[in-house]
Amino acid sequence: MKLSNRLDKLPPYLFVEINRKIAEKQARGEDIISFAIGDPDTPTPQHIIDQLCQAARDPINHRYPETAGLPELCQAIARWYQKRFGVKLDPKKEVLPLIGSKEGIGHISFCLIDPGDIALVPDPGYPVYSMSTLLAGGEPYFILLTEKNDFLPDLESIPKEIAEKAKLLWLNYPNNPTGAVADIAFFKKAVDFAKKYNLAICHDAPYTEVAFDGYQPSSLLQVPEAREVGVEFHSLSKTYNMTGWRIGMAVGNAKMIDALFRFKSNLDSGIPQAIQQAAIKALNGPQDSIAKHNALYQQRRDKLVKALNDIGLKARTPKASFYVWARIPDGYTSVGFTAALLDKANVAVTPGTGYGSAGEGYIRISLALPNDRLDEGISRLLKWHRDKAK
């Protein structure tokens, strides 16, 4: 048996050795505090769960769904965008529900990238942007996100010959892994860049509702011309603590939405209707859980950032997302520092190089763990620092 050549383009999984060490320690009965997982630790709001249970009893929801999603869900998504961002969407042409936003992010490259085409990909960045490009036969051109530039891509630094060959620009704000944010002025600059070089923008925006200190992240689509060139991916995962429910959406440019629908319709049968109906309840129902979750994350953020700076890491205080991006002490690599914390403190974090070569020198730390575990993790980090100094 010979496997597809495209699989050869995928790099080896960076965290194999780290995960092996974690498994070995856990098998010995050692308790590992993990700051590595970006998955909300509090449950989905009860009214959404109740709606799912009710919908699951209806026989109509036991049958195949449609790829396009329930019209009522598309309308609910459009209403949510209008209320949240002041963006008016056509639910029939500019909205497409997804089996989680990751699914749409992975598939959109096949709609836009032909073999040999270039996608402009942030580094550090969510690995699916580059992996989907490679699987579609394209080549990622990495745009470095640096602390000096507040982890925004310097679009003017992209060589003209690269920009002219590129088909797609990936953006992600609030950003994973850095926690950086972008304003309307930056999005306007990106839209102008895309129009100049006739390329598409895909903005991955699942963290717009996880924000602190009164800050409200923007949508790419708040730029009036954005729908001429781009789509935005969003998700109910982080907004309503529904990561395991697998439901998200793509909105924006009608041509791109139609292309993604046509691609998906040949591969999947859509989102289970009971989950769609629960999503409608989430979007149309009470929104107070968002502020409650954010207050919890903000308390954790403040506590963790202080502790990280106390032990010699240079941690940025994020305005949004539930990640802290911290520069590690001199003398370590990201993987080496991650291994040291695991070996000496039984604390797991994510090395920055898991998100690209420009992540070297950093680690990503998630706020999505219960308060008692966060406090224990901080206690272990402080003890590790004290012991190391002896």
C-alpha positions, 0 to 999 in steps of 0.5 A: 500500500502506498499512501498519498504523496500529500501526506509527506508534506505534513511535518511530524507532530511537534508534541509527540515527545512531550505528550509521551512524557506526560503519559508516563508521568500520569501512569506513575500517578504524578499529577500534571497541571496543564496550561496547554489546552485552549478549551473552556473549563466551565459548562455550556449555559443550561438553557442551551443544553435544555434546548438540545435535549428537547430537540433531540427528542423530535424525530425530524432531527434524527434524519440527515441534515442539509449542508447549508444549515437550517434557514433559521440558523442562518438567520440567527447568525445574521441577526447576531452579526447585526447586533454585535458588529452592526454588520448586515448579512444576507442569510441566504448568500453570505452565511454558511454554518460549519461543523466547527470553524476548523472544518471551514478553515481546513476546506476553504484552501481547496476552494481558493488554492491551486497547486503552486499557489501561495497563501500568506500565513501568519507565523506564529499562527494556528497550524491549520492555515499552513497545513490546509495550504499544503494539502491543497497543493499550495505553498505557505509564505510566512509573515512574521508576527513580532513583538515589535509590531504588536504581533500584527503582520507587516504587509508592506514587507511582503515582496511584490512578486510574492504578493502578486502570486498570492491567492489568500491572506490569513488573519486571526484577531484576537490572535492565537497564540499571542493574544494580540488584537487588531483594530478597524484601521488595520483591517482597512489596510488589509482590505486595501492590500487584498484589493491591490493584489487581487487576493482573498482574505480569510479572517479567523475570529473565534475569540472576539467575545473573549475580551477584558477591561471593557475592550470589544474586538472588531470584525473584519466585516466592519470595513465596508469593502471587506465583503468584496474580498473576504470571509470571516470564520467564527464559532460558538465554541469559545463564546458559549463554551460549546467546543465539543458541540462542533458548530461555527460559521463562515460569513462574508463574500457571497462567491467564497461562501458559495464555493465553500458550500459546494465543496462541503456538500460533496464531503459532509452532510451538515450539522446535526439539526438538534445541535443547530437548534441549540445554536439558535437558542444560544445566538438568540437567547440570553448573552449574560454568560459571556460577561460572566465567563470573561470576568472569570478569565480576567481574574485568572489572567491578572493572577497568572501574568503577575506570577509569570513576571515574578519568575522572570518571564516577560508576559504580555497582558492580553486584551482578548482571548484566553491565552498568555504569550510569554517570553521565556528566560535566556538560555532556553529553547521553547521546547527545552523550557517546556520540558523543564517545567514538565520535568521539574514542576509537573506543569505543562505549557505549549512551546511557541514553536508549535505555532511556527518558527517565529514562536521560538523564545515564547510559550503559550499558557491557557487560562482555561483551567479551574481556579484551584488548578490554576492556583496549584499551577502557579504555586508549582511555578513559583516553587520551581523558580525558587528552587532553581535560584538556590 
